[in-house]
């Protein structure tokens, strides 16, 4: 029920008037750490077949071969940046942050990370984004937190001294009354990105949460389009 193939993801995106989807290859994450190399190959195949799809190149810092593969994939026209997932790859960002962010900063890479569980607490990324300002980080899953501190991603974004940290809305917690609105009030609209975590969550519901949020239309446009356009640039 909480999964689906790329055709399902694309169909739900199209039905919600989403023109471009950036995917992560699940094979690179699941089960038990996944097969990063084959998962990244899956992502390339999908992006080359579907003109409405781009992809994240998954990096597992515990597997040195993935640095070589990600280095190559960053040059692919369908690749928008690097995806890390400390929880599924079973490491703590406090131990692996320097190699991950040094690698990313040296390539001026955009990085998406899972956040909100032990090993990936939002605030634990900030020392590295402050140390490596050439890397830009998106903390996925607004409101997701294993201790129920729903503003944790927001506080982490505010602690960024270089303005190179964003949060996305790809969380079931975004459905909570007031959470998206509080994020806009605390951060402004320019540090928030629309996300769905599709096919885990239903795409139309995630988009409707932004479209009907109690915020200005200009803020909605920033979250749904403008911020992504600024970060992805030519990839759009």
C-alpha positions, 0 to 999 in steps of 0.5 A, a space after each residue: 500500500 505504501 509503495 509503487 513503481 515509477 509509472 504510479 509516481 508519474 501518474 499521480 504527479 501528472 494528475 496533480 499538475 506536477 511537471 517534474 519529479 525528482 526521485 531516489 532509487 529505493 533499491 539503494 536504501 532498502 532493505 537493510 542498507 540496500 544495493 546502492 550501485 544497482 539502485 543508482 543504475 535504476 535511477 539513471 534508467 528511469 531518468 533517461 526514459 522519462 523526460 519528467 523525472 530527475 534523480 538523486 545519486 545516493 551516497 553511502 559514506 560507509 561504502 567507498 565505491 559509492 563515492 566513485 559512482 556518485 562522482 560520475 553521476 553528478 555529471 549526468 544531465 538527469 542528476 540534481 545532486 546527492 541523497 544520503 540516508 543515515 537511518 537506512 545506511 546505519 550510520 550517525 551523521 556526527 561520525 560521517 559528516 566531514 567526509 560527506 560534506 567535504 565531498 559535496 562541497 568540493 563539487 558544489 553539490 545539492 544534498 538531500 537527507 532524511 532527517 528526524 531519527 537518531 543519527 540524523 537529528 536535524 541540528 546534527 547536520 548544521 556544524 557541517 553545513 556551516 563548515 562547508 558552505 559550498 554544499 547546500 542541504 535539504 532536510 527532508 520531512 518537515 515535522 518528522 522527529 522521533 521525540 515529537 519535537 515538530 519544529 526541529 527542522 525549523 530550528 536547524 534551518 535557522 541555525 545555518 549561518 550561510 543560508 545553505 539549509 532548506 527543509 522540505 514538506 515531504 512528511 505526514 506531519 505536514 498535515 498537522 494544522 498549523 505546521 506549514 504555516 508556522 514554518 513560513 512564519 519562522 523561516 520565511 517562504 524561501 527556505 521551504 521546498 515542496 515534497 511528497 515522499 511519493 509513493 509512500 504518501 498520496 501526492 494529491 494530498 501533499 500538494 493540496 496541503 500547500 495549495 490550501 495553506 493559510 499563507 499568501 499566494 506568493 508564499 505558496 508559489 515559492 514553496 511549490 516552484 520558485 525555490 526549486 527553480 532557484 536551486 535546480 537551475 539548468 536541471 529544470 
